[in-house]
Amino acid sequence: MNIVEYPSKENWPELLARPALSNEGLYDSVSKVLEQVRNEGDSALRRLELQFDKVELQSFQVSEEAFTEAEGLLSEKLKSSIRTAAANIRKFHESQLPALKKIETTPGVFCWQKAIPIQKVGLYIPGGSAPLFSTVLMLAIPAVTAGCPEIILCTPPDREGKANPAILFAARTAGVSRIFTIGGSQAIAAMAYGTESVPKVSKIFGPGNSYVTAAKQLVSIRDVAIDMPAGPSEVAVIADEGADASFIAADLLSQAEHGPDSQVLLFTTSADIISRVQDEVLRQTALLPRQQIAVKALDNSRLILLHDMEEVMAMVNAYAPEHLIIQTADAPTLAGKVLNAGSVFIGEWSPESAGDYASGTNHTLPTSGYAMAYSGVNIDSFLRKTTFQQISREGLGILGPVIETMAAGESLDAHRNAVTIRLARK
């Protein structure tokens, strides 16, 4: 881990830079996959699944028997935990449902905004060494809560052509049962363009590797909407001299184990806490099953010593972390000064893992500094807002001259005439 003491502001951009990813040939490779699926549909999917996931599939959709089998493979403890997390996530997202408000802006001029669910959404859930069944809950529950009538989910198959059982159980718990065993960029292509088996959707959600991310970026140019730009996972921790070093180390490592390109940062005003955290990271890393991944991620990490908490907050807001944990005596006060972060965890008893799994907030969050402009996934992600207006004859009589004057000022005579012709009607 790299220790940086009292950096000058001119050096902040370099210190806060994310790990550079090699994208050489990536977009060309993904573009070829997209074109194959667009042109050949299911036949391309079968060929690509054999090539990338090493499995020969005749059918992609998960059967009812597979759901039943999956439930029997999971422990009651895990199933109970998934149900509890689902209940909390549902409760939090239900609270976000917008209320319909009709406003009279001028006498006789009524305006309102209606939230309409996106009609067709696609969810992508990675498999591999860390099948993210928690992400099923984070995406499917708000989609169902928002009222999206058609929700499909794609996830990679194993060598037997089966989806991960925890992913299937989480999907059923969330209320989604139309699942396809398709992985990687070919899954994104299937949802973006549609095939004989997979319906085309209007918006795609979900994390993935660099190929999935590139596929989402490419299809979003002209074919389909996506949730947000995505990159490797990251966490920033703010700590003071009284913070628990073992807690901080555990929080840093919880993100470092995601992947070698993850990034973890500590911001503090205490040299002592840096020393203690460094020792704890070394001790805890040695105990991790995924320590090789974590060690590589720690090469991208920094422990940054600053003069005061005002400087800490300025640097954190400049970084705009995906996750921000505040372990200080005045954590609630500092939380009020956060401007740019995907999700904030306040106090020593609020580990980032809580938001990843079961507190109720969503863990699909903006990375790579996009927290300056993007929100994490929420109910609004699955809704379109359409505005309505209804104007009475009397209302247009009041507002009409204003419209005529503004239209004339822009030299748009047809706009003006659309009002003038009505005002002249007896």
SVG drawing of the C-alpha trace seen along z (x, -y; Angstrom):
<svg xmlns="http://www.w3.org/2000/svg" viewBox="-68 -40 72 71">
<polyline fill="none" stroke="black" stroke-width="0.4" points="0.0,0.0 1.2,-3.5 1.4,-6.1 1.2,-9.8 1.8,-12.6 0.3,-16.1 0.1,-16.2 -0.2,-19.5 -3.5,-20.2 -1.7,-20.2 -0.9,-16.5 -4.4,-15.5 -5.5,-14.5 -2.5,-12.1 -3.1,-10.6 -6.8,-10.2 -6.5,-8.6 -8.1,-5.2 -6.1,-2.2 -5.5,-2.5 -7.1,0.4 -5.8,1.8 -8.6,1.6 -6.4,2.5 -8.6,4.5 -11.4,4.7 -14.0,2.7 -13.2,4.3 -13.6,7.8 -16.9,6.8 -18.2,5.1 -17.7,8.4 -19.8,10.3 -22.5,7.7 -22.7,7.9 -22.9,11.7 -25.8,11.7 -27.6,8.9 -27.3,10.7 -27.7,14.4 -29.7,14.4 -29.9,17.6 -27.4,19.5 -24.8,16.9 -25.6,17.2 -25.1,21.0 -21.8,20.6 -20.6,17.9 -21.7,19.7 -19.7,22.7 -16.7,20.5 -16.7,18.4 -18.6,20.4 -17.6,23.9 -21.1,25.2 -23.4,26.4 -26.9,25.1 -30.1,26.0 -32.4,23.8 -31.5,20.7 -34.5,20.1 -34.4,21.5 -37.2,24.1 -39.6,24.3 -37.9,27.5 -34.5,25.7 -36.0,23.2 -37.3,26.0 -34.0,27.8 -32.1,24.7 -34.1,24.0 -33.4,27.5 -29.6,27.0 -29.5,24.0 -29.3,24.1 -32.2,22.8 -29.9,20.2 -29.0,18.7 -32.6,18.7 -33.7,17.0 -30.9,14.4 -31.9,13.7 -35.6,13.2 -34.6,10.8 -32.4,8.8 -35.2,8.8 -37.7,7.4 -35.4,4.6 -34.5,3.7 -38.2,3.7 -39.2,1.6 -36.5,-1.1 -37.4,-1.2 -41.1,-1.3 -40.5,-4.5 -39.1,-6.1 -42.3,-5.7 -43.2,-9.2 -46.6,-10.9 -48.6,-12.5 -49.0,-16.2 -51.1,-18.4 -50.1,-22.1 -52.1,-25.1 -49.3,-27.4 -51.6,-30.1 -55.4,-30.2 -56.8,-27.7 -53.4,-26.2 -52.8,-22.8 -49.5,-20.8 -48.5,-17.5 -45.9,-14.8 -46.6,-11.1 -44.1,-8.3 -44.6,-5.5 -42.7,-2.2 -40.2,-1.3 -42.1,1.5 -39.2,3.8 -36.0,4.1 -33.1,6.5 -30.9,7.4 -27.4,8.8 -26.0,10.8 -22.4,12.0 -21.5,15.6 -18.0,16.9 -16.0,17.1 -18.3,14.7 -21.9,15.1 -23.6,11.9 -27.0,13.1 -27.2,10.0 -27.3,7.9 -30.4,9.8 -32.2,8.4 -30.8,4.9 -32.0,4.8 -35.1,7.0 -36.8,5.7 -36.9,2.0 -37.9,3.1 -40.8,5.1 -41.7,2.3 -41.7,-0.3 -44.2,1.9 -42.1,2.8 -44.4,5.3 -41.6,7.3 -38.4,8.1 -35.8,10.6 -32.5,11.6 -29.4,13.0 -26.7,14.8 -23.8,17.1 -24.3,20.9 -21.9,23.3 -20.3,26.2 -23.5,28.1 -25.5,25.3 -27.1,24.4 -27.5,21.0 -26.2,20.5 -28.9,21.8 -28.6,18.8 -29.1,16.5 -32.3,18.4 -33.6,18.4 -32.9,14.6 -34.7,13.9 -37.8,15.9 -37.8,14.2 -37.6,10.8 -40.5,11.7 -38.6,12.4 -38.8,15.8 -37.9,15.2 -34.2,16.0 -31.8,16.9 -28.4,18.7 -26.4,16.4 -23.2,14.7 -20.8,11.9 -21.1,9.4 -23.4,11.8 -26.0,11.5 -25.9,7.7 -26.3,8.1 -29.2,10.4 -31.1,8.0 -30.2,5.0 -31.2,6.4 -33.5,9.4 -33.2,12.9 -35.6,15.7 -35.5,16.6 -34.6,13.4 -36.8,10.3 -35.4,6.9 -35.5,4.6 -35.5,0.8 -32.9,0.5 -30.2,2.8 -28.9,2.9 -26.2,4.7 -22.4,5.0 -19.9,7.2 -16.3,7.6 -14.6,5.3 -16.3,7.1 -19.8,6.6 -19.0,3.0 -17.8,2.3 -20.9,4.0 -23.2,1.9 -21.4,-1.3 -21.5,-0.3 -25.2,0.6 -26.1,-2.5 -24.9,-4.7 -28.0,-4.1 -29.8,-0.9 -30.8,-0.8 -30.5,-2.7 -28.2,-1.5 -28.2,-2.1 -24.9,-4.0 -21.2,-3.9 -19.4,-1.3 -15.9,-0.5 -14.0,1.4 -15.3,1.3 -13.9,-1.3 -14.1,-2.5 -12.8,-5.5 -12.6,-5.6 -12.4,-8.7 -10.9,-8.1 -9.7,-10.0 -7.3,-9.0 -10.0,-7.2 -11.2,-4.9 -10.9,-1.1 -8.0,-0.1 -9.3,3.5 -12.7,2.2 -11.0,-0.1 -8.8,2.7 -11.7,5.0 -13.7,2.4 -10.7,1.7 -10.3,5.4 -14.0,6.0 -13.6,3.9 -10.0,5.0 -11.2,8.7 -13.6,7.7 -10.8,7.7 -7.2,6.7 -8.4,3.5 -10.4,2.4 -9.1,-0.7 -9.3,-1.5 -8.3,-4.7 -7.9,-6.0 -8.1,-9.7 -7.1,-10.7 -5.4,-13.4 -3.7,-10.8 -0.3,-9.2 -0.9,-6.7 -4.1,-5.4 -2.3,-4.9 0.4,-2.8 -2.2,-0.7 -4.4,-0.2 -1.4,0.9 -0.5,3.5 -4.1,4.7 -4.4,5.0 -1.3,7.2 -2.7,9.4 -6.2,9.7 -5.0,10.2 -3.1,13.3 -6.4,14.9 -8.4,14.2 -9.2,17.0 -9.0,14.3 -5.8,12.8 -4.0,12.9 -6.8,10.7 -6.7,8.4 -3.0,8.0 -3.1,6.8 -5.8,4.4 -3.8,3.0 -1.1,2.0 -3.6,-0.6 -4.4,-1.8 -3.3,-4.8 -3.2,-5.9 -3.4,-9.7 -2.4,-11.9 -3.9,-15.4 -3.8,-18.5 -7.4,-18.7 -10.9,-17.4 -11.7,-20.3 -8.9,-19.2 -10.1,-15.6 -13.6,-16.4 -12.3,-18.5 -10.2,-15.6 -12.9,-13.0 -15.4,-15.1 -12.8,-15.5 -12.4,-11.7 -16.2,-11.0 -16.0,-7.5 -18.5,-4.7 -18.6,-3.9 -17.6,-6.3 -17.2,-5.1 -16.9,-7.7 -15.3,-6.4 -14.8,-9.6 -16.2,-11.0 -18.2,-13.6 -19.2,-11.2 -22.8,-12.6 -21.4,-16.2 -18.9,-15.1 -21.6,-13.1 -23.5,-16.4 -20.5,-17.8 -20.4,-15.0 -21.1,-16.3 -19.9,-13.4 -20.4,-9.8 -22.4,-6.8 -23.4,-5.6 -22.3,-6.8 -21.8,-4.7 -21.8,-6.7 -20.1,-5.5 -18.1,-2.5 -21.0,-0.1 -22.0,-0.8 -19.8,1.4 -20.0,1.1 -21.0,4.8 -24.4,3.8 -25.2,1.8 -23.9,4.5 -26.3,7.0 -29.1,6.3 -29.6,2.8 -32.0,1.9 -30.0,-0.7 -29.0,0.3 -25.4,1.4 -25.4,0.7 -23.5,-2.6 -21.5,-4.9 -17.8,-4.3 -14.7,-6.0 -15.8,-9.4 -19.2,-9.3 -20.8,-9.9 -20.3,-13.6 -23.1,-13.3 -24.9,-10.0 -27.0,-8.4 -27.0,-4.8 -29.8,-2.5 -33.2,-3.5 -36.9,-3.5 -36.4,-6.4 -34.0,-4.2 -37.0,-2.1 -39.4,-4.9 -40.0,-7.4 -41.4,-10.8 -44.0,-12.2 -45.4,-15.7 -49.0,-16.6 -50.8,-19.9 -54.5,-20.9 -55.4,-24.5 -58.9,-26.0 -60.1,-28.7 -59.8,-31.2 -56.3,-30.0 -55.1,-30.4 -56.6,-33.9 -54.4,-34.8 -51.2,-33.0 -51.7,-33.4 -50.2,-36.9 -47.1,-35.8 -46.6,-32.9 -47.3,-35.1 -44.7,-37.6 -42.0,-35.0 -42.7,-33.2 -42.4,-36.4 -39.2,-37.2 -37.7,-33.9 -39.1,-34.6 -41.2,-31.5 -44.5,-32.8 -46.2,-29.4 -45.7,-28.9 -47.3,-32.3 -50.2,-31.6 -51.1,-28.4 -52.1,-30.7 -53.4,-33.7 -55.9,-31.5 -57.4,-30.2 -57.6,-33.6 -59.5,-34.9 -62.1,-32.2 -65.4,-33.6"/>
</svg>
